[in-house]
Amino acid sequence: MFFVKVYVTYKQSVLDPQGEAVKGAIHQLGYEGVQDVRIGKYFELKVKQTAEPVEEVIETLCDQLLANVNMETYRYEIVEMEEEA
Amino acid sequence: MFFVKVYVTYKQSVLDPQGEAVKGAIHQLGYEGVQDVRIGKYFELKVKQTAEPVEEVIETLCDQLLANVNMETYRYEIVEMEEEA
């Protein structure tokens, strides 16, 4: 069993209006020191070992479902978990 | 300057319907090995050093703005960045 964390963020060249809005709200709270906010999605998946390597499964899922590869970029971390009894 | 990554996820006891929907979509793609999906939010902040320690700033922002502490939990990582010229 694998525990996989996937982070999907906008590419640097893409404007993040949600992040801009949150930055405005942070400034209204008085934290002017926060200079940039970007918002992404975070997925935690539990994946069972199959014939296909888990890296390939995750990349296929990101490309086909989790990320919009035109505007977003993704990275992932895979941790092998001990099998539960 | 600090680069801060904040991860906001539902508490384990809270149902994640969006994660369930994505799990269904993953299974429709034929990846039955994916047994659990949970979705969270991911924030990247650039924070300038101020009199207040950056950990305190981030915890205040999470409690007051970024996370719904009734249903969500958060964790963060702070990396110190070199000052840009």
Backbone of each chain as nested JSON, in Angstrom:
{
  "chains": [
    {"id": "A", "residues": [
      {"number": 1, "name": "MET", "atoms": {"N": [0.851, -1.196, 0.0], "CA": [0.0, 0.0, 0.0], "C": [0.884, 1.241, 0.0]}},
      {"number": 2, "name": "PHE", "atoms": {"N": [0.486, 2.209, -0.767], "CA": [1.252, 3.457, -0.84], "C": [0.369, 4.625, -0.423]}},
      {"number": 3, "name": "PHE", "atoms": {"N": [0.998, 5.553, 0.248], "CA": [0.331, 6.801, 0.598], "C": [0.944, 7.876, -0.3]}},
      {"number": 4, "name": "VAL", "atoms": {"N": [0.104, 8.511, -1.093], "CA": [0.604, 9.452, -2.092], "C": [0.027, 10.839, -1.831]}},
      {"number": 5, "name": "LYS", "atoms": {"N": [0.898, 11.829, -1.824], "CA": [0.467, 13.215, -1.707], "C": [0.703, 13.886, -3.045]}},
      {"number": 6, "name": "VAL", "atoms": {"N": [-0.325, 14.509, -3.577], "CA": [-0.207, 15.198, -4.862], "C": [-0.527, 16.679, -4.645]}},
      {"number": 7, "name": "TYR", "atoms": {"N": [0.333, 17.529, -5.156], "CA": [0.147, 18.976, -5.063], "C": [-0.065, 19.51, -6.473]}},
      {"number": 8, "name": "VAL", "atoms": {"N": [-1.168, 20.182, -6.683], "CA": [-1.45, 20.766, -7.991], "C": [-1.491, 22.282, -7.83]}},
      {"number": 9, "name": "THR", "atoms": {"N": [-0.657, 22.972, -8.572], "CA": [-0.627, 24.441, -8.483], "C": [-0.676, 25.032, -9.884]}},
      {"number": 10, "name": "TYR", "atoms": {"N": [-1.118, 26.288, -9.945], "CA": [-1.061, 26.997, -11.217], "C": [0.385, 27.166, -11.64]}},
      {"number": 11, "name": "LYS", "atoms": {"N": [0.624, 27.131, -12.944], "CA": [1.948, 27.472, -13.451], "C": [2.264, 28.917, -13.078]}},
      {"number": 12, "name": "GLN", "atoms": {"N": [3.552, 29.217, -12.943], "CA": [3.97, 30.558, -12.514], "C": [3.423, 31.649, -13.437]}},
      {"number": 13, "name": "SER", "atoms": {"N": [3.291, 31.338, -14.705], "CA": [2.845, 32.35, -15.664], "C": [1.343, 32.617, -15.602]}},
      {"number": 14, "name": "VAL", "atoms": {"N": [0.618, 31.778, -14.86], "CA": [-0.843, 31.909, -14.827], "C": [-1.251, 32.715, -13.599]}},
      {"number": 15, "name": "LEU", "atoms": {"N": [-2.095, 33.704, -13.827], "CA": [-2.602, 34.539, -12.736], "C": [-3.477, 33.694, -11.815]}},
      {"number": 16, "name": "ASP", "atoms": {"N": [-3.353, 33.927, -10.512], "CA": [-4.144, 33.175, -9.537], "C": [-5.082, 34.149, -8.808]}},
      {"number": 17, "name": "PRO", "atoms": {"N": [-6.273, 34.383, -9.354], "CA": [-7.163, 35.399, -8.765], "C": [-7.609, 35.045, -7.349]}},
      {"number": 18, "name": "GLN", "atoms": {"N": [-7.778, 33.753, -7.072], "CA": [-8.177, 33.331, -5.726], "C": [-7.08, 33.682, -4.72]}},
      {"number": 19, "name": "GLY", "atoms": {"N": [-5.832, 33.46, -5.126], "CA": [-4.705, 33.818, -4.277], "C": [-4.642, 35.32, -4.043]}},
      {"number": 20, "name": "GLU", "atoms": {"N": [-4.91, 36.101, -5.085], "CA": [-4.923, 37.562, -4.939], "C": [-5.998, 37.999, -3.944]}},
      {"number": 21, "name": "ALA", "atoms": {"N": [-7.166, 37.345, -4.021], "CA": [-8.256, 37.689, -3.107], "C": [-7.874, 37.362, -1.665]}},
      {"number": 22, "name": "VAL", "atoms": {"N": [-7.252, 36.215, -1.468], "CA": [-6.839, 35.843, -0.115], "C": [-5.758, 36.801, 0.376]}},
      {"number": 23, "name": "LYS", "atoms": {"N": [-4.869, 37.211, -0.511], "CA": [-3.841, 38.176, -0.11], "C": [-4.499, 39.473, 0.364]}},
      {"number": 24, "name": "GLY", "atoms": {"N": [-5.522, 39.934, -0.353], "CA": [-6.246, 41.13, 0.072], "C": [-6.851, 40.962, 1.448]}},
      {"number": 25, "name": "ALA", "atoms": {"N": [-7.443, 39.791, 1.703], "CA": [-8.063, 39.527, 3.007], "C": [-6.999, 39.501, 4.103]}},
      {"number": 26, "name": "ILE", "atoms": {"N": [-5.845, 38.948, 3.803], "CA": [-4.752, 38.91, 4.786], "C": [-4.291, 40.328, 5.113]}},
      {"number": 27, "name": "HIS", "atoms": {"N": [-4.193, 41.169, 4.091], "CA": [-3.78, 42.557, 4.332], "C": [-4.813, 43.287, 5.184]}},
      {"number": 28, "name": "GLN", "atoms": {"N": [-6.099, 42.97, 4.955], "CA": [-7.155, 43.6, 5.765], "C": [-7.062, 43.172, 7.225]}},
      {"number": 29, "name": "LEU", "atoms": {"N": [-6.523, 41.992, 7.472], "CA": [-6.299, 41.551, 8.854], "C": [-5.069, 42.24, 9.458]}},
      {"number": 30, "name": "GLY", "atoms": {"N": [-4.348, 42.988, 8.646], "CA": [-3.222, 43.759, 9.166], "C": [-1.87, 43.105, 8.942]}},
      {"number": 31, "name": "TYR", "atoms": {"N": [-1.836, 42.026, 8.185], "CA": [-0.555, 41.354, 7.935], "C": [-0.017, 41.765, 6.561]}},
      {"number": 32, "name": "GLU", "atoms": {"N": [0.531, 42.971, 6.531], "CA": [1.033, 43.515, 5.269], "C": [2.311, 42.806, 4.833]}},
      {"number": 33, "name": "GLY", "atoms": {"N": [2.916, 42.071, 5.743], "CA": [4.159, 41.365, 5.427], "C": [3.976, 40.206, 4.462]}},
      {"number": 34, "name": "VAL", "atoms": {"N": [2.738, 39.776, 4.276], "CA": [2.477, 38.682, 3.336], "C": [2.425, 39.268, 1.934]}},
      {"number": 35, "name": "GLN", "atoms": {"N": [3.396, 38.921, 1.117], "CA": [3.556, 39.61, -0.162], "C": [3.013, 38.839, -1.346]}},
      {"number": 36, "name": "ASP", "atoms": {"N": [2.854, 37.561, -1.181], "CA": [2.347, 36.78, -2.306], "C": [1.616, 35.556, -1.765]}},
      {"number": 37, "name": "VAL", "atoms": {"N": [0.481, 35.248, -2.357], "CA": [-0.283, 34.056, -1.977], "C": [-0.672, 33.327, -3.247]}},
      {"number": 38, "name": "ARG", "atoms": {"N": [-0.384, 32.06, -3.29], "CA": [-0.864, 31.237, -4.402], "C": [-1.565, 30.023, -3.814]}},
      {"number": 39, "name": "ILE", "atoms": {"N": [-2.67, 29.651, -4.455], "CA": [-3.501, 28.581, -3.913], "C": [-3.494, 27.395, -4.861]}},
      {"number": 40, "name": "GLY", "atoms": {"N": [-3.384, 26.231, -4.292], "CA": [-3.414, 25.026, -5.106], "C": [-4.309, 23.978, -4.479]}},
      {"number": 41, "name": "LYS", "atoms": {"N": [-4.298, 22.818, -5.078], "CA": [-5.072, 21.694, -4.545], "C": [-4.121, 20.645, -4.005]}},
      {"number": 42, "name": "TYR", "atoms": {"N": [-4.614, 19.921, -3.049], "CA": [-3.789, 18.94, -2.366], "C": [-4.606, 17.653, -2.267]}},
      {"number": 43, "name": "PHE", "atoms": {"N": [-4.064, 16.569, -2.764], "CA": [-4.756, 15.281, -2.746], "C": [-3.952, 14.276, -1.934]}},
      {"number": 44, "name": "GLU", "atoms": {"N": [-4.626, 13.521, -1.109], "CA": [-3.999, 12.389, -0.418], "C": [-4.67, 11.116, -0.936]}},
      {"number": 45, "name": "LEU", "atoms": {"N": [-3.874, 10.219, -1.483], "CA": [-4.434, 8.981, -2.041], "C": [-3.814, 7.775, -1.354]}},
      {"number": 46, "name": "LYS", "atoms": {"N": [-4.638, 6.772, -1.131], "CA": [-4.124, 5.472, -0.707], "C": [-4.244, 4.529, -1.886]}},
      {"number": 47, "name": "VAL", "atoms": {"N": [-3.102, 3.997, -2.294], "CA": [-3.059, 3.218, -3.527], "C": [-2.499, 1.842, -3.23]}},
      {"number": 48, "name": "LYS", "atoms": {"N": [-3.226, 0.836, -3.704], "CA": [-2.788, -0.543, -3.53], "C": [-1.768, -0.878, -4.613]}},
      {"number": 49, "name": "GLN", "atoms": {"N": [-0.793, -1.673, -4.278], "CA": [0.195, -2.131, -5.253], "C": [-0.497, -2.918, -6.366]}},
      {"number": 50, "name": "THR", "atoms": {"N": [-0.228, -2.543, -7.604], "CA": [-0.732, -3.327, -8.731], "C": [0.437, -3.64, -9.656]}},
      {"number": 51, "name": "ALA", "atoms": {"N": [0.129, -4.301, -10.78], "CA": [1.194, -4.657, -11.729], "C": [1.882, -3.401, -12.259]}},
      {"number": 52, "name": "GLU", "atoms": {"N": [1.105, -2.317, -12.406], "CA": [1.641, -1.063, -12.937], "C": [2.361, -0.304, -11.818]}},
      {"number": 53, "name": "PRO", "atoms": {"N": [3.547, 0.214, -12.071], "CA": [4.243, 0.961, -11.023], "C": [3.398, 2.147, -10.544]}},
      {"number": 54, "name": "VAL", "atoms": {"N": [3.443, 2.408, -9.256], "CA": [2.566, 3.43, -8.68], "C": [2.877, 4.813, -9.257]}},
      {"number": 55, "name": "GLU", "atoms": {"N": [4.14, 5.083, -9.616], "CA": [4.486, 6.374, -10.226], "C": [3.7, 6.578, -11.525]}},
      {"number": 56, "name": "GLU", "atoms": {"N": [3.623, 5.495, -12.316], "CA": [2.899, 5.597, -13.593], "C": [1.418, 5.838, -13.368]}},
      {"number": 57, "name": "VAL", "atoms": {"N": [0.855, 5.143, -12.382], "CA": [-0.567, 5.329, -12.055], "C": [-0.81, 6.789, -11.693]}},
      {"number": 58, "name": "ILE", "atoms": {"N": [0.024, 7.319, -10.811], "CA": [-0.182, 8.694, -10.326], "C": [-0.03, 9.697, -11.468]}},
      {"number": 59, "name": "GLU", "atoms": {"N": [0.976, 9.503, -12.313], "CA": [1.153, 10.46, -13.413], "C": [-0.012, 10.414, -14.393]}},
      {"number": 60, "name": "THR", "atoms": {"N": [-0.511, 9.208, -14.652], "CA": [-1.68, 9.105, -15.528], "C": [-2.879, 9.804, -14.902]}},
      {"number": 61, "name": "LEU", "atoms": {"N": [-3.093, 9.573, -13.613], "CA": [-4.239, 10.197, -12.936], "C": [-4.111, 11.723, -12.931]}},
      {"number": 62, "name": "CYS", "atoms": {"N": [-2.901, 12.226, -12.704], "CA": [-2.704, 13.683, -12.712], "C": [-2.995, 14.251, -14.09]}},
      {"number": 63, "name": "ASP", "atoms": {"N": [-2.432, 13.602, -15.119], "CA": [-2.595, 14.119, -16.479], "C": [-4.045, 14.05, -16.937]}},
      {"number": 64, "name": "GLN", "atoms": {"N": [-4.751, 12.985, -16.528], "CA": [-6.097, 12.772, -17.068], "C": [-7.203, 13.324, -16.188]}},
      {"number": 65, "name": "LEU", "atoms": {"N": [-6.913, 13.57, -14.915], "CA": [-8.02, 13.89, -14.02], "C": [-7.703, 15.01, -13.027]}},
      {"number": 66, "name": "LEU", "atoms": {"N": [-6.605, 14.884, -12.301], "CA": [-6.42, 15.769, -11.147], "C": [-5.931, 17.16, -11.524]}},
      {"number": 67, "name": "ALA", "atoms": {"N": [-5.127, 17.252, -12.576], "CA": [-4.568, 18.55, -12.956], "C": [-5.01, 18.922, -14.371]}},
      {"number": 68, "name": "ASN", "atoms": {"N": [-5.172, 20.213, -14.576], "CA": [-5.359, 20.746, -15.921], "C": [-3.968, 21.119, -16.408]}},
      {"number": 69, "name": "VAL", "atoms": {"N": [-3.366, 20.218, -17.215], "CA": [-1.951, 20.38, -17.535], "C": [-1.674, 21.598, -18.413]}},
      {"number": 70, "name": "ASN", "atoms": {"N": [-2.727, 22.211, -18.946], "CA": [-2.502, 23.444, -19.701], "C": [-2.139, 24.598, -18.782]}},
      {"number": 71, "name": "MET", "atoms": {"N": [-2.786, 24.636, -17.627], "CA": [-2.614, 25.783, -16.734], "C": [-1.928, 25.402, -15.435]}},
      {"number": 72, "name": "GLU", "atoms": {"N": [-1.913, 24.117, -15.126], "CA": [-1.44, 23.71, -13.808], "C": [-0.242, 22.784, -13.929]}},
      {"number": 73, "name": "THR", "atoms": {"N": [0.493, 22.727, -12.868], "CA": [1.623, 21.819, -12.785], "C": [1.436, 20.998, -11.506]}},
      {"number": 74, "name": "TYR", "atoms": {"N": [2.034, 19.829, -11.454], "CA": [1.839, 18.998, -10.267], "C": [3.152, 18.369, -9.839]}},
      {"number": 75, "name": "ARG", "atoms": {"N": [3.195, 18.024, -8.571], "CA": [4.29, 17.211, -8.078], "C": [3.711, 16.26, -7.052]}},
      {"number": 76, "name": "TYR", "atoms": {"N": [4.424, 15.183, -6.757], "CA": [3.861, 14.186, -5.85], "C": [4.952, 13.54, -5.026]}},
      {"number": 77, "name": "GLU", "atoms": {"N": [4.538, 13.008, -3.88], "CA": [5.427, 12.255, -2.991], "C": [4.759, 10.913, -2.719]}},
      {"number": 78, "name": "ILE", "atoms": {"N": [5.548, 9.854, -2.791], "CA": [5.011, 8.515, -2.546], "C": [5.7, 7.923, -1.324]}},
      {"number": 79, "name": "VAL", "atoms": {"N": [4.905, 7.476, -0.38], "CA": [5.449, 6.838, 0.821], "C": [4.873, 5.429, 0.879]}},
      {"number": 80, "name": "GLU", "atoms": {"N": [5.735, 4.433, 1.048], "CA": [5.227, 3.069, 1.174], "C": [4.747, 2.856, 2.599]}},
      {"number": 81, "name": "MET", "atoms": {"N": [3.545, 2.289, 2.733], "CA": [2.978, 2.067, 4.064], "C": [3.042, 0.593, 4.392]}},
      {"number": 82, "name": "GLU", "atoms": {"N": [3.119, 0.303, 5.673], "CA": [3.019, -1.104, 6.092], "C": [1.589, -1.57, 5.871]}},
      {"number": 83, "name": "GLU", "atoms": {"N": [1.45, -2.797, 5.419], "CA": [0.121, -3.369, 5.186], "C": [-0.608, -3.507, 6.525]}},
      {"number": 84, "name": "GLU", "atoms": {"N": [-1.872, -3.052, 6.526], "CA": [-2.642, -3.219, 7.769], "C": [-3.11, -4.66, 7.888]}},
      {"number": 85, "name": "ALA", "atoms": {"N": [-3.181, -5.131, 9.1], "CA": [-3.566, -6.528, 9.336], "C": [-5.04, -6.741, 8.991]}}
    ]},
    {"id": "B", "residues": [
      {"number": 1, "name": "MET", "atoms": {"N": [12.961, 37.079, 4.288], "CA": [11.761, 36.609, 3.566], "C": [11.589, 35.106, 3.816]}},
      {"number": 2, "name": "PHE", "atoms": {"N": [10.354, 34.711, 4.037], "CA": [10.071, 33.296, 4.265], "C": [9.114, 32.776, 3.198]}},
      {"number": 3, "name": "PHE", "atoms": {"N": [9.333, 31.538, 2.832], "CA": [8.417, 30.854, 1.922], "C": [7.67, 29.824, 2.766]}},
      {"number": 4, "name": "VAL", "atoms": {"N": [6.361, 29.967, 2.807], "CA": [5.568, 29.126, 3.706], "C": [4.579, 28.295, 2.892]}},
      {"number": 5, "name": "LYS", "atoms": {"N": [4.556, 27.011, 3.19], "CA": [3.569, 26.123, 2.569], "C": [2.576, 25.71, 3.636]}},
      {"number": 6, "name": "VAL", "atoms": {"N": [1.306, 25.922, 3.363], "CA": [0.253, 25.567, 4.316], "C": [-0.652, 24.522, 3.664]}},
      {"number": 7, "name": "TYR", "atoms": {"N": [-0.916, 23.454, 4.407], "CA": [-1.797, 22.389, 3.929], "C": [-3.017, 22.358, 4.826]}},
      {"number": 8, "name": "VAL", "atoms": {"N": [-4.188, 22.487, 4.246], "CA": [-5.428, 22.452, 5.02], "C": [-6.221, 21.233, 4.556]}},
      {"number": 9, "name": "THR", "atoms": {"N": [-6.541, 20.359, 5.489], "CA": [-7.304, 19.155, 5.133], "C": [-8.464, 18.979, 6.104]}},
      {"number": 10, "name": "TYR", "atoms": {"N": [-9.479, 18.242, 5.664], "CA": [-10.566, 17.884, 6.568], "C": [-10.033, 17.013, 7.692]}},
      {"number": 11, "name": "LYS", "atoms": {"N": [-10.604, 17.171, 8.878], "CA": [-10.294, 16.241, 9.961], "C": [-10.717, 14.838, 9.55]}},
      {"number": 12, "name": "GLN", "atoms": {"N": [-10.034, 13.846, 10.101], "CA": [-10.313, 12.454, 9.716], "C": [-11.776, 12.08, 9.939]}},
      {"number": 13, "name": "SER", "atoms": {"N": [-12.4, 12.654, 10.952], "CA": [-13.785, 12.294, 11.274], "C": [-14.791, 12.924, 10.322]}},
      {"number": 14, "name": "VAL", "atoms": {"N": [-14.343, 13.87, 9.489], "CA": [-15.263, 14.597, 8.609], "C": [-15.277, 13.931, 7.235]}},
      {"number": 15, "name": "LEU", "atoms": {"N": [-16.48, 13.665, 6.741], "CA": [-16.635, 13.071, 5.416], "C": [-16.157, 14.049, 4.354]}},
      {"number": 16, "name": "ASP", "atoms": {"N": [-15.484, 13.543, 3.329], "CA": [-14.981, 14.39, 2.248], "C": [-15.691, 13.993, 0.947]}},
      {"number": 17, "name": "PRO", "atoms": {"N": [-16.85, 14.613, 0.667], "CA": [-17.621, 14.18, -0.512], "C": [-16.903, 14.434, -1.826]}},
      {"number": 18, "name": "GLN", "atoms": {"N": [-16.091, 15.517, -1.878], "CA": [-15.355, 15.804, -3.107], "C": [-14.325, 14.696, -3.361]}},
      {"number": 19, "name": "GLY", "atoms": {"N": [-13.672, 14.248, -2.274], "CA": [-12.726, 13.138, -2.401], "C": [-13.409, 11.863, -2.859]}},
      {"number": 20, "name": "GLU", "atoms": {"N": [-14.601, 11.61, -2.339], "CA": [-15.351, 10.416, -2.757], "C": [-15.682, 10.48, -4.246]}},
      {"number": 21, "name": "ALA", "atoms": {"N": [-16.062, 11.679, -4.703], "CA": [-16.404, 11.85, -6.126], "C": [-15.177, 11.598, -7.0]}},
      {"number": 22, "name": "VAL", "atoms": {"N": [-14.024, 12.121, -6.568], "CA": [-12.804, 11.915, -7.353], "C": [-12.415, 10.435, -7.335]}},
      {"number": 23, "name": "LYS", "atoms": {"N": [-12.62, 9.781, -6.207], "CA": [-12.325, 8.341, -6.148], "C": [-13.182, 7.581, -7.157]}},
      {"number": 24, "name": "GLY", "atoms": {"N": [-14.462, 7.953, -7.245], "CA": [-15.338, 7.323, -8.231], "C": [-14.839, 7.53, -9.648]}},
      {"number": 25, "name": "ALA", "atoms": {"N": [-14.391, 8.743, -9.94], "CA": [-13.875, 9.046, -11.282], "C": [-12.603, 8.247, -11.57]}},
      {"number": 26, "name": "ILE", "atoms": {"N": [-11.758, 8.095, -10.554], "CA": [-10.527, 7.313, -10.719], "C": [-10.866, 5.852, -11.013]}},
      {"number": 27, "name": "HIS", "atoms": {"N": [-11.863, 5.328, -10.303], "CA": [-12.261, 3.934, -10.543], "C": [-12.826, 3.771, -11.952]}},
      {"number": 28, "name": "GLN", "atoms": {"N": [-13.545, 4.79, -12.428], "CA": [-14.084, 4.723, -13.796], "C": [-12.962, 4.716, -14.826]}},
      {"number": 29, "name": "LEU", "atoms": {"N": [-11.839, 5.31, -14.489], "CA": [-10.67, 5.253, -15.394], "C": [-9.985, 3.889, -15.322]}},
      {"number": 30, "name": "GLY", "atoms": {"N": [-10.444, 3.03, -14.427], "CA": [-9.9, 1.677, -14.367], "C": [-8.858, 1.462, -13.291]}},
      {"number": 31, "name": "TYR", "atoms": {"N": [-8.637, 2.474, -12.442], "CA": [-7.632, 2.325, -11.391], "C": [-8.309, 1.971, -10.061]}},
      {"number": 32, "name": "GLU", "atoms": {"N": [-8.692, 0.707, -9.973], "CA": [-9.409, 0.229, -8.785], "C": [-8.484, 0.152, -7.574]}},
      {"number": 33, "name": "GLY", "atoms": {"N": [-7.185, 0.213, -7.807], "CA": [-6.226, 0.127, -6.718], "C": [-6.224, 1.35, -5.811]}},
      {"number": 34, "name": "VAL", "atoms": {"N": [-6.822, 2.446, -6.285], "CA": [-6.882, 3.654, -5.455], "C": [-8.042, 3.49, -4.471]}},
      {"number": 35, "name": "GLN", "atoms": {"N": [-7.709, 3.38, -3.199], "CA": [-8.715, 2.991, -2.222], "C": [-9.27, 4.154, -1.422]}},
      {"number": 36, "name": "ASP", "atoms": {"N": [-8.565, 5.246, -1.393], "CA": [-9.061, 6.381, -0.627], "C": [-8.502, 7.663, -1.226]}},
      {"number": 37, "name": "VAL", "atoms": {"N": [-9.34, 8.674, -1.324], "CA": [-8.911, 9.978, -1.821], "C": [-9.449, 11.034, -0.869]}},
      {"number": 38, "name": "ARG", "atoms": {"N": [-8.589, 11.891, -0.417], "CA": [-9.023, 13.049, 0.373], "C": [-8.431, 14.305, -0.248]}},
      {"number": 39, "name": "ILE", "atoms": {"N": [-9.224, 15.35, -0.278], "CA": [-8.814, 16.568, -0.967], "C": [-8.674, 17.698, 0.032]}},
      {"number": 40, "name": "GLY", "atoms": {"N": [-7.622, 18.446, -0.116], "CA": [-7.413, 19.593, 0.752], "C": [-7.009, 20.811, -0.047]}},
      {"number": 41, "name": "LYS", "atoms": {"N": [-6.659, 21.854, 0.667], "CA": [-6.197, 23.079, 0.035], "C": [-4.722, 23.266, 0.349]}},
      {"number": 42, "name": "TYR", "atoms": {"N": [-4.066, 23.929, -0.549], "CA": [-2.631, 24.112, -0.434], "C": [-2.329, 25.581, -0.715]}},
      {"number": 43, "name": "PHE", "atoms": {"N": [-1.654, 26.232, 0.205], "CA": [-1.338, 27.657, 0.05], "C": [0.179, 27.835, 0.054]}},
      {"number": 44, "name": "GLU", "atoms": {"N": [0.665, 28.652, -0.847], "CA": [2.066, 29.063, -0.82], "C": [2.097, 30.555, -0.53]}},
      {"number": 45, "name": "LEU", "atoms": {"N": [2.772, 30.937, 0.545], "CA": [2.83, 32.349, 0.921], "C": [4.278, 32.814, 0.956]}},
      {"number": 46, "name": "LYS", "atoms": {"N": [4.484, 34.04, 0.502], "CA": [5.769, 34.702, 0.711], "C": [5.573, 35.755, 1.785]}},
      {"number": 47, "name": "VAL", "atoms": {"N": [6.316, 35.625, 2.871], "CA": [6.097, 36.474, 4.036], "C": [7.394, 37.187, 4.385]}},
      {"number": 48, "name": "LYS", "atoms": {"N": [7.263, 38.493, 4.543], "CA": [8.41, 39.314, 4.937], "C": [8.602, 39.22, 6.441]}},
      {"number": 49, "name": "GLN", "atoms": {"N": [9.838, 39.224, 6.865], "CA": [10.141, 39.225, 8.293], "C": [9.553, 40.473, 8.953]}},
      {"number": 50, "name": "THR", "atoms": {"N": [8.802, 40.283, 10.037], "CA": [8.315, 41.422, 10.821], "C": [8.679, 41.183, 12.282]}},
      {"number": 51, "name": "ALA", "atoms": {"N": [8.227, 42.095, 13.139], "CA": [8.531, 41.968, 14.565], "C": [7.92, 40.683, 15.124]}},
      {"number": 52, "name": "GLU", "atoms": {"N": [6.751, 40.308, 14.598], "CA": [6.069, 39.107, 15.078], "C": [6.701, 37.864, 14.43]}},
      {"number": 53, "name": "PRO", "atoms": {"N": [6.966, 36.823, 15.199], "CA": [7.552, 35.62, 14.589], "C": [6.638, 35.054, 13.499]}},
      {"number": 54, "name": "VAL", "atoms": {"N": [7.243, 34.568, 12.443], "CA": [6.457, 34.129, 11.28], "C": [5.528, 32.97, 11.646]}},
      {"number": 55, "name": "GLU", "atoms": {"N": [5.939, 32.1, 12.579], "CA": [5.07, 31.002, 13.016], "C": [3.754, 31.544, 13.584]}},
      {"number": 56, "name": "GLU", "atoms": {"N": [3.865, 32.614, 14.383], "CA": [2.655, 33.203, 14.975], "C": [1.756, 33.813, 13.908]}},
      {"number": 57, "name": "VAL", "atoms": {"N": [2.387, 34.492, 12.955], "CA": [1.604, 35.08, 11.856], "C": [0.829, 33.986, 11.135]}},
      {"number": 58, "name": "ILE", "atoms": {"N": [1.518, 32.904, 10.794], "CA": [0.887, 31.834, 10.011], "C": [-0.232, 31.169, 10.818]}},
      {"number": 59, "name": "GLU", "atoms": {"N": [0.008, 30.927, 12.098], "CA": [-1.047, 30.28, 12.893], "C": [-2.267, 31.177, 13.037]}},
      {"number": 60, "name": "THR", "atoms": {"N": [-2.042, 32.473, 13.201], "CA": [-3.171, 33.398, 13.263], "C": [-3.943, 33.394, 11.945]}},
      {"number": 61, "name": "LEU", "atoms": {"N": [-3.219, 33.45, 10.837], "CA": [-3.88, 33.467, 9.531], "C": [-4.671, 32.179, 9.3]}},
      {"number": 62, "name": "CYS", "atoms": {"N": [-4.096, 31.036, 9.679], "CA": [-4.803, 29.763, 9.499], "C": [-6.073, 29.752, 10.341]}},
      {"number": 63, "name": "ASP", "atoms": {"N": [-5.95, 30.159, 11.61], "CA": [-7.103, 30.109, 12.501], "C": [-8.195, 31.081, 12.07]}},
      {"number": 64, "name": "GLN", "atoms": {"N": [-7.783, 32.247, 11.556], "CA": [-8.771, 33.291, 11.286], "C": [-9.268, 33.303, 9.855]}},
      {"number": 65, "name": "LEU", "atoms": {"N": [-8.506, 32.692, 8.956], "CA": [-8.847, 32.887, 7.541], "C": [-8.744, 31.616, 6.696]}},
      {"number": 66, "name": "LEU", "atoms": {"N": [-7.593, 30.957, 6.751], "CA": [-7.335, 29.915, 5.753], "C": [-8.049, 28.598, 6.058]}},
      {"number": 67, "name": "ALA", "atoms": {"N": [-8.204, 28.283, 7.336], "CA": [-8.82, 27.002, 7.692], "C": [-10.092, 27.234, 8.502]}},
      {"number": 68, "name": "ASN", "atoms": {"N": [-11.045, 26.354, 8.314], "CA": [-12.219, 26.305, 9.184], "C": [-11.869, 25.307, 10.284]}},
      {"number": 69, "name": "VAL", "atoms": {"N": [-11.451, 25.833, 11.426], "CA": [-10.882, 24.951, 12.449], "C": [-11.91, 23.997, 13.056]}},
      {"number": 70, "name": "ASN", "atoms": {"N": [-13.187, 24.223, 12.793], "CA": [-14.19, 23.262, 13.272], "C": [-14.107, 21.955, 12.499]}},
      {"number": 71, "name": "MET", "atoms": {"N": [-13.865, 22.059, 11.206], "CA": [-13.896, 20.866, 10.355], "C": [-12.546, 20.513, 9.782]}},
      {"number": 72, "name": "GLU", "atoms": {"N": [-11.642, 21.475, 9.8], "CA": [-10.38, 21.261, 9.093], "C": [-9.194, 21.341, 10.048]}},
      {"number": 73, "name": "THR", "atoms": {"N": [-8.136, 20.757, 9.626], "CA": [-6.886, 20.821, 10.372], "C": [-5.816, 21.339, 9.408]}},
      {"number": 74, "name": "TYR", "atoms": {"N": [-4.753, 21.908, 9.935], "CA": [-3.728, 22.439, 9.042], "C": [-2.346, 22.109, 9.56]}},
      {"number": 75, "name": "ARG", "atoms": {"N": [-1.402, 22.107, 8.643], "CA": [0.001, 22.021, 9.028], "C": [0.766, 22.916, 8.065]}},
      {"number": 76, "name": "TYR", "atoms": {"N": [1.963, 23.315, 8.448], "CA": [2.698, 24.248, 7.599], "C": [4.197, 23.978, 7.683]}},
      {"number": 77, "name": "GLU", "atoms": {"N": [4.873, 24.419, 6.647], "CA": [6.337, 24.331, 6.578], "C": [6.861, 25.718, 6.252]}},
      {"number": 78, "name": "ILE", "atoms": {"N": [7.889, 26.14, 6.963], "CA": [8.466, 27.464, 6.727], "C": [9.902, 27.296, 6.254]}},
      {"number": 79, "name": "VAL", "atoms": {"N": [10.213, 27.913, 5.149], "CA": [11.573, 27.878, 4.619], "C": [12.074, 29.311, 4.523]}},
      {"number": 80, "name": "GLU", "atoms": {"N": [13.246, 29.578, 5.061], "CA": [13.796, 30.924, 4.947], "C": [14.423, 31.085, 3.574]}},
      {"number": 81, "name": "MET", "atoms": {"N": [14.112, 32.194, 2.907], "CA": [14.635, 32.432, 1.562], "C": [15.689, 33.517, 1.624]}},
      {"number": 82, "name": "GLU", "atoms": {"N": [16.624, 33.445, 0.684], "CA": [17.586, 34.546, 0.581], "C": [16.865, 35.777, 0.051]}},
      {"number": 83, "name": "GLU", "atoms": {"N": [17.229, 36.91, 0.584], "CA": [16.639, 38.177, 0.14], "C": [17.041, 38.43, -1.307]}},
      {"number": 84, "name": "GLU", "atoms": {"N": [16.059, 38.808, -2.122], "CA": [16.378, 39.146, -3.513], "C": [16.978, 40.543, -3.581]}},
      {"number": 85, "name": "ALA", "atoms": {"N": [17.882, 40.716, -4.499], "CA": [18.585, 42.015, -4.595], "C": [17.625, 43.108, -5.082]}}
    ]}
  ]
}
